[in-house]
Amino acid sequence: MVVQRESNNPVWGWANPNEKITITTSWGAKSEGIAKVDSTWKMKLKTPNRSSL
């Protein structure tokens, strides 16, 4: 996936209810969350600026 730098990018999907979701990016950021009862989840990924890549 390609995301815009210097922004908060929404990422979402489906999983089993109450399942732990972990997103690890190529620049070393990590986001964790839990799927809702309806199996959906949504997180925002903060991307670095060009100078920190």
C-alpha distances in whole Angstrom, upper triangle without the diagonal:
4,7,10,12,16,15,14,11,12,10,13,14,17,19,22,25,25,22,21,17,15,12,12,10,10,13,15,15,15,16,18,19,21,21,24,26,25,22,19,18,16,15,14,12,14,13,15,17,17,21,19,16
4,7,9,13,12,13,10,12,11,14,16,20,22,26,27,27,25,23,19,18,14,14,11,11,12,15,15,16,17,19,21,23,23,26,29,27,25,22,19,17,16,14,12,13,11,13,14,14,18,17,14
4,6,9,9,9,7,9,10,13,16,20,22,25,27,27,25,23,19,17,14,13,11,11,12,14,13,15,15,18,19,22,22,24,28,26,24,21,18,15,14,11,9,10,8,11,12,13,16,15,14
4,7,6,8,7,11,12,16,19,23,25,28,29,29,27,25,22,20,16,16,13,13,13,16,15,17,17,20,22,24,25,27,30,29,27,23,21,17,15,12,10,9,7,9,10,11,14,14,13
4,6,8,9,13,14,18,21,25,27,30,31,30,28,26,22,20,17,16,12,12,11,14,13,16,16,20,22,25,26,28,32,31,29,25,22,19,16,13,10,8,5,6,6,7,11,11,10
4,7,9,13,15,19,22,26,28,31,31,30,29,26,23,21,18,17,14,15,12,15,13,16,16,20,22,25,26,28,32,31,29,26,23,19,16,12,10,7,5,5,5,8,10,10,11
4,6,10,12,16,20,23,25,28,29,28,27,24,21,19,16,16,14,15,14,16,13,15,15,18,19,23,23,25,29,28,26,23,20,16,13,9,8,6,6,8,8,11,14,14,14
4,7,10,13,17,20,22,25,25,24,23,21,18,17,14,15,13,15,14,15,12,13,12,15,16,19,20,21,25,24,23,19,16,12,9,6,5,4,6,10,11,15,17,16,16
4,6,10,14,17,19,23,23,23,22,20,16,15,13,14,12,15,14,15,13,13,12,15,15,18,18,20,23,22,20,17,14,10,8,5,5,6,8,11,13,16,19,17,17
4,7,10,14,16,20,20,20,19,17,14,14,12,14,13,16,17,17,14,14,12,13,13,15,15,16,20,18,17,13,11,7,6,4,6,9,11,15,17,19,22,21,20
4,7,11,13,17,17,17,16,15,11,12,9,12,12,15,16,16,14,13,10,12,12,13,13,15,18,17,14,11,8,6,5,6,7,11,12,16,19,21,24,22,21
4,7,10,13,14,15,14,13,10,12,11,14,15,18,19,19,16,15,12,12,11,11,10,12,15,13,11,7,6,4,6,9,10,14,16,20,22,25,27,25,24
4,7,11,12,13,12,12,10,12,11,15,16,19,21,21,19,16,14,13,12,11,9,11,13,11,8,6,6,7,9,12,14,17,19,23,26,28,30,28,27
4,7,9,11,10,11,10,13,13,17,19,22,24,23,21,18,16,14,12,10,7,9,11,9,5,5,6,9,12,15,17,21,22,26,29,31,34,31,30
4,6,8,6,9,8,11,13,17,19,22,24,23,21,18,15,13,11,9,6,9,10,9,5,6,7,11,13,17,18,22,24,27,31,32,35,32,31
4,6,5,9,10,13,16,19,22,25,27,26,24,20,18,15,12,9,7,8,8,8,5,8,10,13,16,20,21,25,27,30,34,36,38,35,34
4,5,9,11,14,17,21,24,27,29,27,24,21,18,15,12,8,5,6,5,6,5,8,9,13,16,19,22,25,28,31,34,37,39,36,35
4,6,9,13,16,19,22,26,27,25,22,19,16,12,9,5,5,6,6,9,8,9,10,13,15,18,20,24,26,29,33,35,37,34,34
4,6,10,13,16,20,23,25,22,20,17,14,11,8,6,5,8,9,11,8,10,9,13,14,18,19,22,25,28,31,34,35,32,31
4,7,10,13,17,20,21,19,17,13,11,7,6,5,7,10,12,14,11,11,10,12,12,16,16,20,22,25,28,31,32,29,28
4,7,10,13,17,18,16,14,11,8,6,5,6,7,11,13,14,11,11,8,10,10,13,13,16,18,21,25,27,29,26,25
4,7,10,13,15,13,11,7,6,4,7,9,11,14,17,18,15,14,11,11,10,12,11,14,16,19,22,24,26,23,22
4,7,10,12,10,8,6,5,6,9,11,13,16,20,20,17,15,12,11,9,10,9,12,13,15,19,21,23,20,18
4,7,8,7,6,5,7,9,12,15,17,20,23,24,20,19,15,14,12,12,10,12,12,14,17,19,20,17,15
4,5,5,5,6,9,12,15,18,19,22,26,26,23,20,17,16,13,12,9,10,9,11,14,15,17,14,12
4,6,8,10,12,15,18,21,23,26,29,29,26,24,21,19,16,15,12,12,10,11,14,14,15,12,10
4,6,9,12,16,19,22,24,27,31,31,28,25,22,20,17,15,11,10,8,8,11,11,12,9,7
4,7,10,13,17,20,22,26,29,30,26,24,21,19,16,15,11,11,10,10,13,14,15,11,10
4,7,10,14,17,20,23,26,27,24,22,18,16,13,11,8,8,8,9,13,15,16,12,12
4,7,10,14,16,19,23,24,21,19,15,14,11,11,8,10,11,13,16,18,19,16,16
4,7,11,13,16,19,20,18,16,12,11,7,8,7,9,12,14,18,20,22,19,18
4,7,10,13,16,18,15,14,10,10,8,10,10,13,15,18,22,24,25,22,22
4,7,9,13,14,12,11,8,8,7,10,12,15,18,21,24,27,28,25,25
4,6,9,11,9,9,7,9,10,13,15,18,21,24,28,30,32,29,29
4,7,8,5,5,5,8,10,14,16,20,22,26,29,32,34,31,30
4,5,5,5,6,9,12,16,19,22,25,28,31,34,36,33,33
4,5,8,10,13,16,19,22,25,28,32,35,38,40,37,37
4,6,9,12,16,19,22,25,28,32,35,37,40,37,37
4,7,10,14,17,20,23,26,29,32,35,37,35,34
4,7,11,14,17,20,23,26,29,32,34,32,31
4,7,11,13,17,19,23,26,28,31,28,28
4,7,10,13,16,20,23,25,28,25,25
4,7,10,13,16,19,22,24,22,22
4,6,9,13,16,19,21,19,19
4,6,10,13,16,18,15,15
4,7,10,13,15,13,13
4,7,9,12,10,10
4,7,8,6,7
4,6,6,7
4,6,6
4,6
4
